[in-house]
């Protein structure tokens, strides 16, 4: 459950981008590659159509589907061909409560966020990008290669829409991320992100790179468990 919470919080920026595009198209598929501090890479696929969001982790055989409008969350294990379906609001409440309890440990002190343009440019995966650095409390925490090839006109409306979709406690856990996003958005959308937060300047702990973005119609079946998969009913926790 904790890993799932971190996944969702870490997906806010890509989700904002997908939501922004929904005004003009029926669906979006984004292919990303993540690299951890040991150099291991993993592929992630994201699908979005209207109020439904799906993320696939092929190497782990896992899929997560969120239906904001239908208050539904589905976690699919393709290796066992089973899935768990719960109310998203219930999951969000539990995660929000856990975040609220751990916030003092997660955020011991507020840090001033500063964004600095470097003037460096590069053509990455079909996008013209510019390098932007993000500092917190004077320490470099992120390097973003951002693009203006994406229309950013609807971002503020999307931010309000997404914020209303999460509970108060869960939004509190994403406060720093939201501040970074607000200060980064005038510069463009990040195609390549290098995160330095846990390596103290020695090198990026994680890299997120958008490899491909495709606009297309998405079938309803994409946001449902595959036919023949067995629904698993979790046992209630023992008192």
C-alpha angles and dihedrals in degrees: 000000000000092000090049090052092052090048092054095046090048090052096060098098096048088045091053090052093050092048090050091058096049093085091074107024139047098231148350134214118197124190115203135179120210125196123194129208092271090056095252113146130208133184122230127190122199126194126189133179123163106311098347127096130186131184124190125199101191097183091054095039091234134134129185121197124189123189105189095184095045093043090232134139123185125190112194128195106197093188094062093029090231136121142192121217122195139159109276092217090057093050091045092052092052093047091045091053092049091048091049091055093048099040094098089057094041096046110027093166139005115252129201111250117218128181121203129189114220101192091233115133135191139171106239124181094331096317128107104228141183127208116246125180125212121207129191117194089347093305122115108243105162143020114203129188102204133189134209091198087100121075106246096186096107097045098104092051090048093049090056092047094050094044091056090052093065131066122252094252093049091049089053089058090054096047097113092044091051091050091051090049093050092052094042100047096077087062096051142259119315115246094171124029126186114191117206098171099114101032100063095228096313094111143303116306092198138014125201117192128180104221100175140005119195128182113208147130113283121210120230089242090069089071095047133074112266116266112268095027116130121237113230119211109211116228114244113253115266115250 
